[in-house]
């Protein structure tokens, strides 16, 4: 098996970057801060209009 050039390896790995988390505006009209979708808002502790977690201090 031949040794692969460093440039070829790095060119292949250049596309393997970490994706940024998809953030959406909080559904609570009072908050509206960016929060990850499909989970409770970390700032207000609400999910789809219901309080499910204690709010962050």
mmCIF file of the N, C-alpha and C atoms, coordinates in Angstrom:
data_MODEL
# 
_entry.id   MODEL 
# 
loop_
_atom_site.group_PDB 
_atom_site.id 
_atom_site.type_symbol 
_atom_site.label_atom_id 
_atom_site.label_alt_id 
_atom_site.label_comp_id 
_atom_site.label_asym_id 
_atom_site.label_entity_id 
_atom_site.label_seq_id 
_atom_site.pdbx_PDB_ins_code 
_atom_site.Cartn_x 
_atom_site.Cartn_y 
_atom_site.Cartn_z 
_atom_site.occupancy 
_atom_site.B_iso_or_equiv 
_atom_site.pdbx_formal_charge 
_atom_site.auth_seq_id 
_atom_site.auth_comp_id 
_atom_site.auth_asym_id 
_atom_site.auth_atom_id 
_atom_site.pdbx_PDB_model_num 
ATOM 1   N N  . UNK A 1 1  ? 0.838   -1.177 0.000  1.00 0.00 ? 1  UNK A N  1 
ATOM 2   C CA . UNK A 1 1  ? 0.000   0.000  0.000  1.00 0.00 ? 1  UNK A CA 1 
ATOM 3   C C  . UNK A 1 1  ? 0.888   1.247  0.000  1.00 0.00 ? 1  UNK A C  1 
ATOM 4   N N  . UNK A 1 2  ? 0.599   2.160  -0.883 1.00 0.00 ? 2  UNK A N  1 
ATOM 5   C CA . UNK A 1 2  ? 1.404   3.368  -0.995 1.00 0.00 ? 2  UNK A CA 1 
ATOM 6   C C  . UNK A 1 2  ? 0.969   4.430  0.002  1.00 0.00 ? 2  UNK A C  1 
ATOM 7   N N  . UNK A 1 3  ? 1.909   5.264  0.335  1.00 0.00 ? 3  UNK A N  1 
ATOM 8   C CA . UNK A 1 3  ? 1.625   6.372  1.235  1.00 0.00 ? 3  UNK A CA 1 
ATOM 9   C C  . UNK A 1 3  ? 0.907   7.470  0.449  1.00 0.00 ? 3  UNK A C  1 
ATOM 10  N N  . UNK A 1 4  ? -0.196  7.999  1.028  1.00 0.00 ? 4  UNK A N  1 
ATOM 11  C CA . UNK A 1 4  ? -0.946  9.065  0.366  1.00 0.00 ? 4  UNK A CA 1 
ATOM 12  C C  . UNK A 1 4  ? -0.305  10.402 0.679  1.00 0.00 ? 4  UNK A C  1 
ATOM 13  N N  . UNK A 1 5  ? -0.281  11.296 -0.280 1.00 0.00 ? 5  UNK A N  1 
ATOM 14  C CA . UNK A 1 5  ? 0.270   12.622 -0.030 1.00 0.00 ? 5  UNK A CA 1 
ATOM 15  C C  . UNK A 1 5  ? -0.561  13.377 1.008  1.00 0.00 ? 5  UNK A C  1 
ATOM 16  N N  . UNK A 1 6  ? 0.123   14.204 1.756  1.00 0.00 ? 6  UNK A N  1 
ATOM 17  C CA . UNK A 1 6  ? -0.540  14.978 2.806  1.00 0.00 ? 6  UNK A CA 1 
ATOM 18  C C  . UNK A 1 6  ? -1.613  15.897 2.223  1.00 0.00 ? 6  UNK A C  1 
ATOM 19  N N  . UNK A 1 7  ? -1.346  16.453 1.046  1.00 0.00 ? 7  UNK A N  1 
ATOM 20  C CA . UNK A 1 7  ? -2.307  17.366 0.421  1.00 0.00 ? 7  UNK A CA 1 
ATOM 21  C C  . UNK A 1 7  ? -3.600  16.646 0.064  1.00 0.00 ? 7  UNK A C  1 
ATOM 22  N N  . UNK A 1 8  ? -3.513  15.431 -0.392 1.00 0.00 ? 8  UNK A N  1 
ATOM 23  C CA . UNK A 1 8  ? -4.711  14.681 -0.760 1.00 0.00 ? 8  UNK A CA 1 
ATOM 24  C C  . UNK A 1 8  ? -5.556  14.393 0.479  1.00 0.00 ? 8  UNK A C  1 
ATOM 25  N N  . UNK A 1 9  ? -4.908  14.009 1.541  1.00 0.00 ? 9  UNK A N  1 
ATOM 26  C CA . UNK A 1 9  ? -5.623  13.727 2.787  1.00 0.00 ? 9  UNK A CA 1 
ATOM 27  C C  . UNK A 1 9  ? -6.295  14.986 3.310  1.00 0.00 ? 9  UNK A C  1 
ATOM 28  N N  . UNK A 1 10 ? -5.578  16.091 3.301  1.00 0.00 ? 10 UNK A N  1 
ATOM 29  C CA . UNK A 1 10 ? -6.141  17.336 3.827  1.00 0.00 ? 10 UNK A CA 1 
ATOM 30  C C  . UNK A 1 10 ? -7.245  17.880 2.936  1.00 0.00 ? 10 UNK A C  1 
ATOM 31  N N  . UNK A 1 11 ? -7.133  17.681 1.636  1.00 0.00 ? 11 UNK A N  1 
ATOM 32  C CA . UNK A 1 11 ? -8.186  18.109 0.718  1.00 0.00 ? 11 UNK A CA 1 
ATOM 33  C C  . UNK A 1 11 ? -9.468  17.329 0.989  1.00 0.00 ? 11 UNK A C  1 
ATOM 34  N N  . UNK A 1 12 ? -9.337  16.056 1.264  1.00 0.00 ? 12 UNK A N  1 
ATOM 35  C CA . UNK A 1 12 ? -10.496 15.222 1.548  1.00 0.00 ? 12 UNK A CA 1 
ATOM 36  C C  . UNK A 1 12 ? -11.141 15.634 2.871  1.00 0.00 ? 12 UNK A C  1 
ATOM 37  N N  . UNK A 1 13 ? -10.344 15.943 3.863  1.00 0.00 ? 13 UNK A N  1 
ATOM 38  C CA . UNK A 1 13 ? -10.855 16.289 5.192  1.00 0.00 ? 13 UNK A CA 1 
ATOM 39  C C  . UNK A 1 13 ? -11.374 17.720 5.279  1.00 0.00 ? 13 UNK A C  1 
ATOM 40  N N  . UNK A 1 14 ? -11.096 18.539 4.275  1.00 0.00 ? 14 UNK A N  1 
ATOM 41  C CA . UNK A 1 14 ? -11.498 19.941 4.320  1.00 0.00 ? 14 UNK A CA 1 
ATOM 42  C C  . UNK A 1 14 ? -13.013 20.107 4.366  1.00 0.00 ? 14 UNK A C  1 
ATOM 43  N N  . UNK A 1 15 ? -13.758 19.136 3.885  1.00 0.00 ? 15 UNK A N  1 
ATOM 44  C CA . UNK A 1 15 ? -15.208 19.233 3.837  1.00 0.00 ? 15 UNK A CA 1 
ATOM 45  C C  . UNK A 1 15 ? -15.871 18.654 5.074  1.00 0.00 ? 15 UNK A C  1 
ATOM 46  N N  . UNK A 1 16 ? -15.097 18.107 5.978  1.00 0.00 ? 16 UNK A N  1 
ATOM 47  C CA . UNK A 1 16 ? -15.658 17.482 7.180  1.00 0.00 ? 16 UNK A CA 1 
ATOM 48  C C  . UNK A 1 16 ? -15.671 18.477 8.336  1.00 0.00 ? 16 UNK A C  1 
ATOM 49  N N  . UNK A 1 17 ? -16.453 19.533 8.208  1.00 0.00 ? 17 UNK A N  1 
ATOM 50  C CA . UNK A 1 17 ? -16.517 20.550 9.240  1.00 0.00 ? 17 UNK A CA 1 
ATOM 51  C C  . UNK A 1 17 ? -17.732 20.314 10.122 1.00 0.00 ? 17 UNK A C  1 
ATOM 52  N N  . UNK A 1 18 ? -17.684 20.833 11.318 1.00 0.00 ? 18 UNK A N  1 
ATOM 53  C CA . UNK A 1 18 ? -18.812 20.720 12.232 1.00 0.00 ? 18 UNK A CA 1 
ATOM 54  C C  . UNK A 1 18 ? -19.905 21.697 11.806 1.00 0.00 ? 18 UNK A C  1 
ATOM 55  N N  . UNK A 1 19 ? -21.133 21.231 11.802 1.00 0.00 ? 19 UNK A N  1 
ATOM 56  C CA . UNK A 1 19 ? -22.254 22.084 11.418 1.00 0.00 ? 19 UNK A CA 1 
ATOM 57  C C  . UNK A 1 19 ? -22.677 22.952 12.603 1.00 0.00 ? 19 UNK A C  1 
ATOM 58  N N  . UNK A 1 20 ? -23.026 24.191 12.304 1.00 0.00 ? 20 UNK A N  1 
ATOM 59  C CA . UNK A 1 20 ? -23.507 25.075 13.353 1.00 0.00 ? 20 UNK A CA 1 
ATOM 60  C C  . UNK A 1 20 ? -24.910 24.640 13.770 1.00 0.00 ? 20 UNK A C  1 
ATOM 61  N N  . UNK A 1 21 ? -25.260 24.791 15.043 1.00 0.00 ? 21 UNK A N  1 
ATOM 62  C CA . UNK A 1 21 ? -26.606 24.399 15.465 1.00 0.00 ? 21 UNK A CA 1 
ATOM 63  C C  . UNK A 1 21 ? -27.664 25.305 14.825 1.00 0.00 ? 21 UNK A C  1 
ATOM 64  N N  . UNK A 1 22 ? -28.740 24.697 14.388 1.00 0.00 ? 22 UNK A N  1 
ATOM 65  C CA . UNK A 1 22 ? -29.829 25.457 13.771 1.00 0.00 ? 22 UNK A CA 1 
ATOM 66  C C  . UNK A 1 22 ? -30.633 26.132 14.881 1.00 0.00 ? 22 UNK A C  1 
ATOM 67  N N  . UNK A 1 23 ? -30.661 27.456 14.859 1.00 0.00 ? 23 UNK A N  1 
ATOM 68  C CA . UNK A 1 23 ? -31.393 28.209 15.869 1.00 0.00 ? 23 UNK A CA 1 
ATOM 69  C C  . UNK A 1 23 ? -32.614 28.863 15.234 1.00 0.00 ? 23 UNK A C  1 
ATOM 70  N N  . UNK A 1 24 ? -33.721 28.835 15.970 1.00 0.00 ? 24 UNK A N  1 
ATOM 71  C CA . UNK A 1 24 ? -34.952 29.491 15.535 1.00 0.00 ? 24 UNK A CA 1 
ATOM 72  C C  . UNK A 1 24 ? -35.367 30.457 16.639 1.00 0.00 ? 24 UNK A C  1 
ATOM 73  N N  . UNK A 1 25 ? -36.219 31.387 16.323 1.00 0.00 ? 25 UNK A N  1 
ATOM 74  C CA . UNK A 1 25 ? -36.715 32.315 17.333 1.00 0.00 ? 25 UNK A CA 1 
ATOM 75  C C  . UNK A 1 25 ? -37.635 31.566 18.284 1.00 0.00 ? 25 UNK A C  1 
ATOM 76  N N  . UNK A 1 26 ? -37.540 31.892 19.555 1.00 0.00 ? 26 UNK A N  1 
ATOM 77  C CA . UNK A 1 26 ? -38.388 31.266 20.577 1.00 0.00 ? 26 UNK A CA 1 
ATOM 78  C C  . UNK A 1 26 ? -39.851 31.531 20.239 1.00 0.00 ? 26 UNK A C  1 
ATOM 79  N N  . UNK A 1 27 ? -40.707 30.531 20.423 1.00 0.00 ? 27 UNK A N  1 
ATOM 80  C CA . UNK A 1 27 ? -42.123 30.661 20.082 1.00 0.00 ? 27 UNK A CA 1 
ATOM 81  C C  . UNK A 1 27 ? -42.865 31.569 21.054 1.00 0.00 ? 27 UNK A C  1 
ATOM 82  N N  . UNK A 1 28 ? -42.300 31.801 22.230 1.00 0.00 ? 28 UNK A N  1 
ATOM 83  C CA . UNK A 1 28 ? -42.927 32.679 23.209 1.00 0.00 ? 28 UNK A CA 1 
ATOM 84  C C  . UNK A 1 28 ? -42.802 34.118 22.718 1.00 0.00 ? 28 UNK A C  1 
ATOM 85  N N  . UNK A 1 29 ? -43.925 34.848 22.544 1.00 0.00 ? 29 UNK A N  1 
ATOM 86  C CA . UNK A 1 29 ? -43.828 36.209 22.003 1.00 0.00 ? 29 UNK A CA 1 
ATOM 87  C C  . UNK A 1 29 ? -43.084 37.171 22.924 1.00 0.00 ? 29 UNK A C  1 
ATOM 88  N N  . UNK A 1 30 ? -43.027 36.892 24.218 1.00 0.00 ? 30 UNK A N  1 
ATOM 89  C CA . UNK A 1 30 ? -42.313 37.760 25.151 1.00 0.00 ? 30 UNK A CA 1 
ATOM 90  C C  . UNK A 1 30 ? -40.806 37.607 24.978 1.00 0.00 ? 30 UNK A C  1 
ATOM 91  N N  . UNK A 1 31 ? -40.352 36.385 24.696 1.00 0.00 ? 31 UNK A N  1 
ATOM 92  C CA . UNK A 1 31 ? -38.913 36.093 24.618 1.00 0.00 ? 31 UNK A CA 1 
ATOM 93  C C  . UNK A 1 31 ? -38.370 36.407 23.227 1.00 0.00 ? 31 UNK A C  1 
ATOM 94  N N  . UNK A 1 32 ? -38.654 35.558 22.256 1.00 0.00 ? 32 UNK A N  1 
ATOM 95  C CA . UNK A 1 32 ? -38.198 35.757 20.887 1.00 0.00 ? 32 UNK A CA 1 
ATOM 96  C C  . UNK A 1 32 ? -36.705 35.577 20.675 1.00 0.00 ? 32 UNK A C  1 
ATOM 97  N N  . UNK A 1 33 ? -35.971 35.102 21.674 1.00 0.00 ? 33 UNK A N  1 
ATOM 98  C CA . UNK A 1 33 ? -34.525 34.901 21.526 1.00 0.00 ? 33 UNK A CA 1 
ATOM 99  C C  . UNK A 1 33 ? -34.238 33.667 20.674 1.00 0.00 ? 33 UNK A C  1 
ATOM 100 N N  . UNK A 1 34 ? -33.055 33.583 20.093 1.00 0.00 ? 34 UNK A N  1 
ATOM 101 C CA . UNK A 1 34 ? -32.707 32.367 19.344 1.00 0.00 ? 34 UNK A CA 1 
ATOM 102 C C  . UNK A 1 34 ? -32.539 31.184 20.291 1.00 0.00 ? 34 UNK A C  1 
ATOM 103 N N  . UNK A 1 35 ? -33.134 30.065 19.929 1.00 0.00 ? 35 UNK A N  1 
ATOM 104 C CA . UNK A 1 35 ? -33.067 28.845 20.725 1.00 0.00 ? 35 UNK A CA 1 
ATOM 105 C C  . UNK A 1 35 ? -33.069 27.659 19.775 1.00 0.00 ? 35 UNK A C  1 
ATOM 106 N N  . UNK A 1 36 ? -32.490 26.531 20.161 1.00 0.00 ? 36 UNK A N  1 
ATOM 107 C CA . UNK A 1 36 ? -32.541 25.341 19.301 1.00 0.00 ? 36 UNK A CA 1 
ATOM 108 C C  . UNK A 1 36 ? -33.981 24.882 19.100 1.00 0.00 ? 36 UNK A C  1 
ATOM 109 N N  . UNK A 1 37 ? -34.303 24.451 17.901 1.00 0.00 ? 37 UNK A N  1 
ATOM 110 C CA . UNK A 1 37 ? -35.650 23.997 17.614 1.00 0.00 ? 37 UNK A CA 1 
ATOM 111 C C  . UNK A 1 37 ? -35.951 22.646 18.255 1.00 0.00 ? 37 UNK A C  1 
ATOM 112 N N  . UNK A 1 38 ? -37.219 22.373 18.491 1.00 0.00 ? 38 UNK A N  1 
ATOM 113 C CA . UNK A 1 38 ? -37.728 21.111 19.009 1.00 0.00 ? 38 UNK A CA 1 
ATOM 114 C C  . UNK A 1 38 ? -37.303 20.819 20.445 1.00 0.00 ? 38 UNK A C  1 
ATOM 115 N N  . UNK A 1 39 ? -36.821 21.803 21.182 1.00 0.00 ? 39 UNK A N  1 
ATOM 116 C CA . UNK A 1 39 ? -36.549 21.605 22.604 1.00 0.00 ? 39 UNK A CA 1 
ATOM 117 C C  . UNK A 1 39 ? -37.033 22.843 23.348 1.00 0.00 ? 39 UNK A C  1 
ATOM 118 N N  . UNK A 1 40 ? -37.065 22.771 24.674 1.00 0.00 ? 40 UNK A N  1 
ATOM 119 C CA . UNK A 1 40 ? -37.524 23.896 25.477 1.00 0.00 ? 40 UNK A CA 1 
ATOM 120 C C  . UNK A 1 40 ? -36.542 25.061 25.362 1.00 0.00 ? 40 UNK A C  1 
ATOM 121 N N  . UNK A 1 41 ? -37.074 26.266 25.412 1.00 0.00 ? 41 UNK A N  1 
ATOM 122 C CA . UNK A 1 41 ? -36.246 27.467 25.361 1.00 0.00 ? 41 UNK A CA 1 
ATOM 123 C C  . UNK A 1 41 ? -35.408 27.526 26.633 1.00 0.00 ? 41 UNK A C  1 
ATOM 124 N N  . UNK A 1 42 ? -34.089 27.622 26.526 1.00 0.00 ? 42 UNK A N  1 
ATOM 125 C CA . UNK A 1 42 ? -33.260 27.637 27.734 1.00 0.00 ? 42 UNK A CA 1 
ATOM 126 C C  . UNK A 1 42 ? -33.405 28.921 28.544 1.00 0.00 ? 42 UNK A C  1 
ATOM 127 N N  . UNK A 1 43 ? -33.944 29.998 27.947 1.00 0.00 ? 43 UNK A N  1 
ATOM 128 C CA . UNK A 1 43 ? -34.065 31.276 28.644 1.00 0.00 ? 43 UNK A CA 1 
ATOM 129 C C  . UNK A 1 43 ? -35.359 31.352 29.453 1.00 0.00 ? 43 UNK A C  1 
ATOM 130 N N  . UNK A 1 44 ? -36.474 30.952 28.842 1.00 0.00 ? 44 UNK A N  1 
ATOM 131 C CA . UNK A 1 44 ? -37.773 31.068 29.503 1.00 0.00 ? 44 UNK A CA 1 
ATOM 132 C C  . UNK A 1 44 ? -38.263 29.744 30.072 1.00 0.00 ? 44 UNK A C  1 
ATOM 133 N N  . UNK A 1 45 ? -37.743 28.620 29.593 1.00 0.00 ? 45 UNK A N  1 
ATOM 134 C CA . UNK A 1 45 ? -38.181 27.313 30.084 1.00 0.00 ? 45 UNK A CA 1 
ATOM 135 C C  . UNK A 1 45 ? -39.517 26.882 29.518 1.00 0.00 ? 45 UNK A C  1 
ATOM 136 N N  . UNK A 1 46 ? -39.877 27.397 28.342 1.00 0.00 ? 46 UNK A N  1 
ATOM 137 C CA . UNK A 1 46 ? -41.158 27.042 27.742 1.00 0.00 ? 46 UNK A CA 1 
ATOM 138 C C  . UNK A 1 46 ? -40.938 26.252 26.455 1.00 0.00 ? 46 UNK A C  1 
ATOM 139 N N  . UNK A 1 47 ? -41.920 25.429 26.161 1.00 0.00 ? 47 UNK A N  1 
ATOM 140 C CA . UNK A 1 47 ? -41.912 24.658 24.916 1.00 0.00 ? 47 UNK A CA 1 
ATOM 141 C C  . UNK A 1 47 ? -43.335 24.660 24.388 1.00 0.00 ? 47 UNK A C  1 
ATOM 142 N N  . UNK A 1 48 ? -43.541 25.244 23.225 1.00 0.00 ? 48 UNK A N  1 
ATOM 143 C CA . UNK A 1 48 ? -44.856 25.343 22.585 1.00 0.00 ? 48 UNK A CA 1 
ATOM 144 C C  . UNK A 1 48 ? -45.882 26.033 23.490 1.00 0.00 ? 48 UNK A C  1 
ATOM 145 N N  . UNK A 1 49 ? -45.424 27.059 24.196 1.00 0.00 ? 49 UNK A N  1 
ATOM 146 C CA . UNK A 1 49 ? -46.325 27.851 25.013 1.00 0.00 ? 49 UNK A CA 1 
ATOM 147 C C  . UNK A 1 49 ? -46.543 27.338 26.427 1.00 0.00 ? 49 UNK A C  1 
ATOM 148 N N  . UNK A 1 50 ? -45.990 26.187 26.791 1.00 0.00 ? 50 UNK A N  1 
ATOM 149 C CA . UNK A 1 50 ? -46.158 25.637 28.137 1.00 0.00 ? 50 UNK A CA 1 
ATOM 150 C C  . UNK A 1 50 ? -44.832 25.706 28.874 1.00 0.00 ? 50 UNK A C  1 
ATOM 151 N N  . UNK A 1 51 ? -44.878 25.981 30.170 1.00 0.00 ? 51 UNK A N  1 
ATOM 152 C CA . UNK A 1 51 ? -43.663 26.022 30.980 1.00 0.00 ? 51 UNK A CA 1 
ATOM 153 C C  . UNK A 1 51 ? -43.316 24.566 31.352 1.00 0.00 ? 51 UNK A C  1 
ATOM 154 N N  . UNK A 1 52 ? -42.132 24.144 30.942 1.00 0.00 ? 52 UNK A N  1 
ATOM 155 C CA . UNK A 1 52 ? -41.691 22.776 31.212 1.00 0.00 ? 52 UNK A CA 1 
ATOM 156 C C  . UNK A 1 52 ? -40.429 22.730 32.062 1.00 0.00 ? 52 UNK A C  1 
ATOM 157 N N  . UNK A 1 53 ? -39.699 23.850 32.119 1.00 0.00 ? 53 UNK A N  1 
ATOM 158 C CA . UNK A 1 53 ? -38.484 23.939 32.921 1.00 0.00 ? 53 UNK A CA 1 
ATOM 159 C C  . UNK A 1 53 ? -38.513 25.228 33.731 1.00 0.00 ? 53 UNK A C  1 
ATOM 160 N N  . UNK A 1 54 ? -37.795 25.262 34.843 1.00 0.00 ? 54 UNK A N  1 
ATOM 161 C CA . UNK A 1 54 ? -37.700 26.552 35.538 1.00 0.00 ? 54 UNK A CA 1 
ATOM 162 C C  . UNK A 1 54 ? -36.866 27.517 34.694 1.00 0.00 ? 54 UNK A C  1 
ATOM 163 N N  . UNK A 1 55 ? -37.244 28.800 34.664 1.00 0.00 ? 55 UNK A N  1 
ATOM 164 C CA . UNK A 1 55 ? -36.500 29.744 33.824 1.00 0.00 ? 55 UNK A CA 1 
ATOM 165 C C  . UNK A 1 55 ? -35.079 29.931 34.321 1.00 0.00 ? 55 UNK A C  1 
ATOM 166 N N  . UNK A 1 56 ? -34.188 30.262 33.406 1.00 0.00 ? 56 UNK A N  1 
ATOM 167 C CA . UNK A 1 56 ? -32.781 30.489 33.742 1.00 0.00 ? 56 UNK A CA 1 
ATOM 168 C C  . UNK A 1 56 ? -32.673 31.778 34.548 1.00 0.00 ? 56 UNK A C  1 
ATOM 169 N N  . UNK A 1 57 ? -31.752 31.813 35.519 1.00 0.00 ? 57 UNK A N  1 
ATOM 170 C CA . UNK A 1 57 ? -31.602 33.033 36.337 1.00 0.00 ? 57 UNK A CA 1 
ATOM 171 C C  . UNK A 1 57 ? -30.989 34.170 35.554 1.00 0.00 ? 57 UNK A C  1 
# 
